[in-house]
Amino acid sequence: MAHRTRPSLAAAAAGVLALTAACSNTSNDDGDQSSGKQTVRVMLWGNDADISSIQEAAAGFIEANPDIEIAWETGDCAVDYAACKTLIAGGNMADVFVTGSWNYFEAAHDGVLADLTPYFEDGEVARDDFTPAVLDALTSPSDDKVYALPMGYNIQSLFFNKDMFQAAGLEEPPADGSYTYDDLREWAALLTLDGAGRNATDPDFDPDDIQQYGYFNFAAAPIEPGYAPVLRAFGGGILGGELRNECLAEDPGTVAGFQWLQDLMWVDHSAITPQLQQEEPGHTRWVRGQVAMQQGSHEQVLAVREQNPGLNYGIAALPSGPAGQATLFQIHTWAMLDDSDVKDGAWEFIKYMATEGSGGQMGLIPAYGDRALGPDFAEAEGEPEGLVEAQLDPAGWPLAFTNTDPSVVWSGVSSQDGIGPAIEEIITNKKTAAEALDGVCEAKIDPILNAAG
């Protein structure tokens, strides 16, 4: 049974709006108006390559707009929204910053983000300019407003070691995902080898001497981009409904999806466990050639390029489960501080970076027009075959979804006060999925949803 609550975006914003209004941007009070130039402070996060990719993309804007000076800053805002709150409270928040789908609605809910809907209404940008699923995910279901433009997105796919598949005598996963989770489980067992070269289906297989693992999923971490696509393909999830405010944690599909993940770790011994994940992350094991398959996003392409360029690998869309093919995409966005003193310059920068300057930023899939099909992504040098089928086409699947949080409840739901302990019991093999999830909606999740209402 689904359990529902509906928060009010406008009402909940009042407190943080008051805080924001009281704290002026002390580093940029007049935007350098005295010299006729606006200074727009832009906050970035990420590694050195991420930062460089954004600054390179902005070079055209800087050259074409000598009256707008871009002052670059780096920090944890807004990969971590709490860091933004600290800057806001101190009156030192940047004019433009990069939110993610995981915290976008929380910032909008708090009144921190400027409403960009008027720019659509004025014709400066059009909804049709962007990948439909991406812009739909950024549209508030409570007021139909858009509070940021997409930098780009990443999507969950299957990355696999071609040499390991060939050595096992297996056909490679089809790029379009025309295989099943049953197939993936079978392959994972056949691709898991002990020290004597026996795979996990061999009666003499030694699970205490595994040298090569068949599969890694970030459920071992555990994080939502890992387990959520599996749960959706099995017909379940943690939260459902348009506002993600309905508890689905006890649905049969949720139980079946989590049980599939647990069985690969502890019955088949073919997947990286939480203990192994702590010793060395599963995605780095895949990059260096100890794991045959992993579910991940395009950042794995960049990791291979930097850490193991000789790896012979491929990419495929995620498989079908009982409910169909499902995947999760995460969006990075360009957002404007609602209290910015230089909104004109900030908007021009955001518009450029999301449209003409899009592509190549943080290794993401461009969401503007058809740029993802060209040299900015699909035809870029060094990309694996099947990128369109594995990374672009799935965004149009009926079961494709993003990790937006329009009800601003996910941090509580996923915490130790919510479903966190149950997930830990599943992935550490302390309880079956059915046992761990039994009663979790009423006892754990519903109180959080009701409190948010």
C-alpha positions, 0 to 999 in steps of 0.5 A, a space after each residue: 500500500 502506498 503512503 502519501 504526503 504533499 508539502 507546500 513549496 511556497 510556504 516552506 520557503 519563507 524561513 530560508 528566504 528571510 535568512 537569505 534576504 537578511 544576508 547580503 552578498 558582501 563580496 559582490 554588493 554592487 557587482 562592480 557597477 562603478 566600472 560598468 562591469 558586472 562581476 558574477 561569482 560562480 561556485 564549482 565543485 568536483 575534481 580538477 578535470 571537472 573544474 577545468 572542463 567547465 572553465 574551458 566551456 565558459 571561455 567563449 562566454 567570457 570572450 563574448 561578454 567583456 562587460 561580465 567578469 566571472 569570478 570562479 570559486 570552488 567548494 562543497 556547495 552544492 554537491 553538499 547542500 549543507 555547505 550552501 546553507 553555511 555560505 548563505 547564513 554568512 552572507 557569502 553565497 555565490 551568484 551561480 552554483 551547480 546543484 544536483 538532482 539529489 538536492 535541487 528541490 531542497 534548495 528550491 523548497 528553501 527559496 534559495 534558487 531564483 525562478 527561471 520560468 519567466 525566461 522561458 515565458 519571454 522566449 529566451 529559452 524553450 522547453 523543447 530545447 532540452 532533453 524532455 525527461 531532464 527538463 520534466 524532472 526539473 519542473 516542480 510538480 507543486 508549482 510547475 516552475 523551473 529553478 535551474 537549467 541543465 548542465 547535463 546528466 549521467 545515466 546508469 548503464 552496464 560496463 563490462 570487460 570484453 576480455 573476460 567475456 571472451 575468456 569465458 566463452 560468453 556473448 557480450 551484453 547487447 548494447 540496447 539492453 536486450 537481455 535480462 537480470 536472470 542473464 546478468 546473474 548467470 554471467 556474473 557466476 560464470 565470470 567469477 573465478 577462484 584461485 584455481 580458475 573455477 567459476 562460481 557454478 563449479 561444485 568445487 568453487 572456493 568462495 574464500 579464494 576469489 580472484 575475479 568477481 563477476 559484478 559490482 553494484 553501488 548497492 554495496 556502498 549503499 547508494 541510491 544510483 546503485 540499487 534504485 534501477 534494479 528495484 524499479 526494473 523489478 517493479 518496486 522502489 523506496 519511494 513512489 508517486 509524482 512527488 516521491 512521497 509514497 512508501 513502496 519499500 514493502 512492495 513485492 518488487 522492492 523485496 525481489 530487487 533487493 533479494 536479487 542483489 543480496 543473492 549475488 553477493 552471498 548465495 552466488 558469491 559473484 558480486 562485491 560485498 560491503 566488506 570488500 567495498 570498504 577494502 577497495 571500491 568496486 568501481 576501481 576494481 573494475 577499472 583495474 580489471 578484477 571485476 567483469 561487470 559493473 553498473 555505473 555512469 559515464 564517469 567510468 569512461 573517464 576513469 578508464 582513460 585516466 587510470 587504465 587506458 588499455 582496458 578492453 571494455 564495452 557498455 550496454 544499457 541495463 537489462 529488463 526485469 519483471 517490470 521492464 527496463 529501468 535506469 536512473 539518471 542524475 542531473 547537474 544544473 546551473 542555478 542562480 541565487 534568488 538574492 543575487 545582485 547581478 541577476 542579468 549577468 548571472 542569467 546570461 552566463 547560465 543560459 550560455 552554459 546550458 545551451 551554446 556552451 553545453 557539452 564537455 562539462 564534467 563528462 556529462 551527457 549534454 541535455 541541449 538540442 542534439 549535441 549529445 549525438 555529436 562530437 560533444 558526446 557520442 562522437 567524441 574521441 575515445 568513447 566506447 561503441 554503443 554509447 547511443 544505445 546504452 547512454 542516450 536511448 534509455 533516457 526515453 524509457 518509460 521506467 527511466 527516472 531521476 533522483 529528484 526529491 520534490 517532497 524534500 524527504 529523501 535525506 530522512 527516508 534514507 537515513 538511519 532513522 528511515 530505511 538505512 538499517 534495513 538496507 544494511 541488514 540486506 546487503 550484509 546478509 543479516 536478514 532476507 529482504 522480506 524480513 528486513 523490509 517487513 513493517 518498515 513503511 509504518 514504523 520508519 518511513 511514514 512518520 518521516 513523510 507525515 512530518 514533512 507534510 
